[in-house]
Amino acid sequence: MEITEVRISLRNEEKLKAFASITLDSCLVVRGLRVINGSNGYFVSMPSKRRRNGMYQDIFHPINNETRKLIEDKVLDAFEVELSRSENLEQYEATGQEDTFLDE
């Protein structure tokens, strides 16, 4: 299995930092992954739905640690890139240095 695309949508909430979608083998999209700021750093939460009894159930999840690590590494790498891009954009908008930003 190959993760062929990761899309990140940043959020500025206390714990929820981003939503993510991943594409597997260029043929299957999984939406609703979340990047969470936990007590031990960032982690990826799998998509889930709330059941009638109030409990949450994953609707997609890896069945082994190797696949979980692959997904988490790819999503967190993409999150860091998007976060950096966002910070650069904020700097660009704050300074108004159009040429500097475009040349990078």
QUIKAVEN-V421837 format. One line per field, one symbol per residue. ss: DSSP state (H for helix, E for strand, L for the rest). burial: 1 if it has 9 or more other C-alpha atoms within 8 Angstrom, else 0. A space follows every 10 residues. Layout:
BEGIN
ss=???
burial=???
END
This chain:
BEGIN
ss=LLEEEEEEEE LLLLLEEEEE EEEELLLEEE EEEEEEEELL EEEEELLEEE LLLLLEEELL LLLLHHHHHH HHHHHHHHHH HHHHHHHHHH HHHHHLLHHH HHHL
burial=0011010101 0000011111 1111100001 0111111000 0111011100 0000000100 0000001100 1101110110 0110000100 0100000000 1000
END
